[in-house]
Amino acid sequence: MMIGKAVAALCLAAAVPSAFATEWQDVGPRAMGMGGVGVALPDNGPLSSYWNPGSLGRYDNPSGFEIPVGAQATVDGDLIQVANNLNQIYQDCNSTPQGPLCTQSNITNALDELANKSNGLRADANGGLDMKFGKLALFADNLSYAGMSLNHIDTTDTQTSLASPDAFTNNNSSVTVTGLAATEFGLGYGHEIPFIPGLSVGGNIKAIVGETAYQLVNVVTQGSNGFSHLQTVQSIRPGVDLGALWDLSRMGLPLHPMAGITARNINDPKFAMSQEAQANGMSTLSYQGTTRAGVSLRPFHWWFVEADADLTRNLTLDGTESQMLALGTEVNIFNRPGLNIPLRAGVSKNMADGLTSVSLGAGLDLLHVHIDAAATASPQSQDIQSVGKTTTIPTSLGGQVQVGVLFGGSGKDKQAAQ
């Protein structure tokens, strides 16, 4: 659970509704390097249990183990900085004599910015161990989600003066801090349907250890210091994933087309919340299911192209919506069983908010050892403002690394599948 706690603390986890459907994480650098695609790739190896358990049934999908680690964050607005500004103004208004920041214009501007509905922060991180042996997969993955958004804006206690400084210092504007670290221990299996050539189906059965985090923070009196006192509750729930992958080249179509679909957490697991969260009307946090479809082409044995799209519009932990459309490609240099250098590129767009990200990745496959890395960032930038200072950062930024040992799914078997 260490990764989940780190995300909750470092990302200052999130104000949210009582149910959310996660954004598709880029679990593994191959997926991130290709813009976040992976549902219709036939050879994701041990990570097939996440991207499409149906592909576990393919004989050309390699076995072995992989250890992926990564994180991604998206910033909308400057909620953290506004919280710090309000707290600094509060400190100046509460001092004797009052400090220079305690002015009506500073108070008004900070409260107006706090009320900006576009403000928010969401982040995710992943890490774990994924193994595949033939058609069977075993995995222990931590998937942690965080975000932050406004809970309440106080429009009454907004004044200050030398005669009556207490009006602003009584302001109770607040944000709610909520997050989920979900550690999934699971078993996956896939099998090709004998009477439909090229169609493989599969699924995962999971025990999910969910640790929820919650904190109601008064941004005036506490500032960002209030984000470090998260109340956590742990509970265990079952989870079910389903997937299918269809190799359409078995129907005589050219360019080796594949079509896939994956549905995660279709049973809608719900995790217990703290007493403070329950007192504020949030008894459980629902880990709602998500569904994604994809298609891929292989014009040459060394070149993949894939497009993925969310079929569900997902509510993220900062209260915003997400529906991703992604396009990626992979070119394999050398493309031999003992030596390969995969180069990847991709682009993704959130159809709900218009945010676009571009991705690059590369790897080294030497004998059975595979090492990969990838990064993603948005061309759009975000101004993070605080009193007297402005910093510009990408609106979205992330990275993934992975090391693994794979065997099978190449050489004669892979050539037979082309």
C-alpha positions, -999 to 999 in steps of 0.1 A, spaced: 0 0 0 30 23 1 25 35 -35 -12 44 -27 -2 63 4 25 82 -15 0 92 -42 -26 103 -16 0 124 3 21 138 -25 -8 145 -49 -30 159 -21 -58 135 -31 -92 144 -41 -126 159 -37 -151 137 -54 -185 121 -57 -193 88 -39 -187 69 -72 -162 72 -99 -151 53 -130 -113 54 -133 -95 69 -162 -77 42 -181 -42 42 -167 -12 37 -189 -1 6 -171 32 -4 -187 55 18 -209 45 1 -241 10 13 -236 20 48 -225 46 51 -253 18 44 -278 -6 70 -264 -24 47 -240 -35 19 -264 -33 -18 -257 -68 -34 -259 -62 -49 -294 -25 -58 -292 -20 -96 -293 13 -98 -274 11 -77 -242 25 -107 -223 19 -107 -185 2 -72 -188 -25 -88 -210 -45 -95 -178 -49 -57 -174 -53 -46 -211 -73 -75 -224 -75 -108 -206 -89 -123 -239 -54 -121 -254 -42 -146 -227 -56 -173 -249 -33 -166 -278 -4 -190 -284 18 -162 -298 15 -141 -266 47 -144 -246 49 -157 -210 72 -146 -182 70 -118 -156 71 -80 -157 74 -53 -131 59 -20 -142 61 13 -123 47 46 -133 27 78 -125 7 105 -143 -8 138 -131 -31 163 -147 -35 199 -133 -66 220 -141 -63 255 -125 -43 264 -94 -63 251 -65 -33 243 -43 -17 277 -48 -51 295 -41 -53 275 -9 -18 286 1 -26 322 -9 -58 322 13 -38 308 42 -11 334 38 -37 362 37 -53 347 68 -19 347 86 -14 383 78 -50 393 88 -46 374 121 -13 390 130 -7 422 150 -2 445 132 -18 431 101 6 421 73 7 435 38 -13 407 22 -44 414 43 -62 436 18 -97 434 5 -86 431 -31 -63 401 -23 -92 384 -4 -117 390 -31 -94 378 -59 -83 346 -40 -119 336 -32 -130 343 -68 -102 320 -80 -111 294 -55 -147 293 -69 -134 286 -104 -150 253 -115 -121 245 -138 -98 241 -108 -87 206 -100 -59 181 -97 -60 144 -105 -32 119 -105 -26 81 -106 3 58 -100 8 21 -106 33 -6 -96 33 -43 -93 43 -78 -104 26 -95 -134 32 -131 -144 20 -152 -173 23 -190 -178 7 -201 -210 -30 -191 -208 -29 -183 -171 -19 -150 -155 -12 -141 -119 -8 -105 -108 -4 -82 -78 -9 -46 -89 -14 -14 -70 -35 12 -89 -38 44 -70 -60 73 -79 -61 109 -65 -76 143 -73 -87 175 -57 -116 199 -62 -137 226 -43 -161 215 -17 -175 248 -4 -170 285 -9 -179 309 19 -194 340 4 -204 356 38 -172 360 58 -152 378 31 -145 412 45 -115 426 64 -107 459 80 -85 473 108 -116 477 129 -130 442 124 -103 418 111 -122 387 123 -147 385 94 -122 370 69 -104 349 95 -138 332 102 -142 322 65 -148 284 62 -142 278 25 -131 242 21 -120 214 -2 -126 177 3 -96 154 1 -104 118 -12 -84 91 -28 -83 53 -34 -53 29 -35 -65 -3 -49 -42 -33 -47 -55 -61 -70 -45 -97 -64 -58 -117 -93 -59 -147 -115 -66 -144 -152 -73 -169 -180 -80 -168 -217 -90 -193 -243 -96 -194 -280 -132 -202 -290 -129 -233 -312 -159 -226 -335 -150 -190 -342 -116 -188 -358 -93 -162 -342 -116 -152 -313 -102 -155 -278 -120 -146 -246 -109 -143 -211 -114 -128 -177 -98 -119 -143 -111 -127 -108 -96 -103 -83 -94 -97 -46 -91 -59 -43 -76 -44 -11 -89 -8 -12 -76 19 10 -97 51 9 -85 84 21 -106 114 31 -101 149 46 -122 180 48 -98 209 47 -105 246 56 -82 263 30 -82 296 48 -71 284 83 -52 253 72 -39 259 37 -20 230 22 -10 218 56 -45 203 60 -38 179 32 -13 159 52 -39 145 77 -58 121 56 -81 96 73 -77 62 58 -99 31 59 -91 -3 44 -116 -29 31 -115 -59 7 -139 -64 -22 -140 -88 -52 -135 -76 -88 -143 -91 -122 -128 -82 -156 -138 -95 -190 -121 -92 -224 -122 -105 -260 -97 -103 -288 -105 -113 -324 -78 -119 -350 -97 -110 -382 -69 -121 -404 -81 -156 -397 -112 -146 -417 -90 -137 -447 -87 -100 -441 -53 -83 -451 -30 -63 -428 -35 -86 -399 -64 -67 -383 -73 -73 -346 -103 -60 -327 -106 -61 -289 -128 -50 -261 -122 -50 -223 -146 -43 -194 -130 -37 -160 -146 -41 -126 -180 -49 -140 -193 -58 -105 -189 -22 -93 -168 -28 -61 -175 -4 -32 -150 5 -5 -157 18 30 -150 54 39 -139 71 72 -163 83 98 -157 119 87 -166 110 51 -197 92 63 -207 123 83 -205 143 51 -227 119 32 -200 96 17 -204 62 31 -186 42 4 -165 49 -27 -177 30 -57 -150 17 -81 -173 17 -111 -166 -3 -142 -150 10 -174 -152 -4 -210 -127 3 -238 -125 -10 -274 -96 -11 -298 -85 -21 -333 -50 -27 -346 -32 -33 -379 1 -48 -386 11 -37 -422 45 -54 -417 57 -79 -392 78 -51 -376 51 -24 -375 20 -21 -354 -7 6 -355 -36 7 -330 -65 30 -320 -84 27 -287 -116 45 -275 -135 45 -242 -170 33 -246 -180 48 -213 -177 84 -201 -158 81 -168 -160 103 -138 -126 110 -123 -116 117 -87 -115 155 -92 -151 155 -103 -143 160 -140 -152 136 -169 -129 115 -190 -135 97 -223 -102 89 -240 -95 84 -277 -59 72 -284 -38 64 -314 -3 48 -313 23 30 -333 53 8 -327 82 1 -350 106 -27 -342 143 -23 -351 160 -56 -357 128 -75 -347 147 -107 -339 140 -131 -309 173 -123 -293 176 -86 -302 150 -59 -308 147 -21 -302 110 -11 -302 103 26 -308 69 40 -300 48 71 -304 12 81 -297 -13 107 -291 -44 107 -269 -73 131 -264 -99 134 -237 -131 139 -256 -148 152 -225 -125 181 -218 -104 184 -250 -70 178 -233 -45 163 -257 -13 144 -248 16 131 -269 38 101 -259 71 86 -268 87 54 -257 115 29 -264 128 -4 -252 156 -30 -254 148 -67 -259 180 -87 -254 176 -124 -253 148 -129 -228 153 -96 -209 130 -67 -217 135 -31 -205 111 -3 -215 105 33 -207 80 59 -219 69 95 -211 38 115 -219 30 152 -217 4 177 -230 13 204 -255 -10 227 -234 6 244 -204 -8 255 -171 1 286 -151 4 278 -114 1 310 -95 8 320 -60 14 354 -43 42 371 -62 51 341 -84 39 323 -115 52 289 -127 43 273 -161 40 235 -163 25 210 -188 -12 204 -180 -6 167 -180 27 148 -174 36 112 -168 62 84 -171 65 46 -170 94 22 -166 94 -16 -168 117 -46 -166 108 -82 -173 118 -116 -185 97 -131 -213 98 -163 -233 78 -178 -261 55 -159 -284 83 -153 -309 103 -170 -335 84 -198 -353 53 -193 -333 51 -155 -341 58 -161 -377 30 -187 -378 6 -161 -365 15 -135 -392 
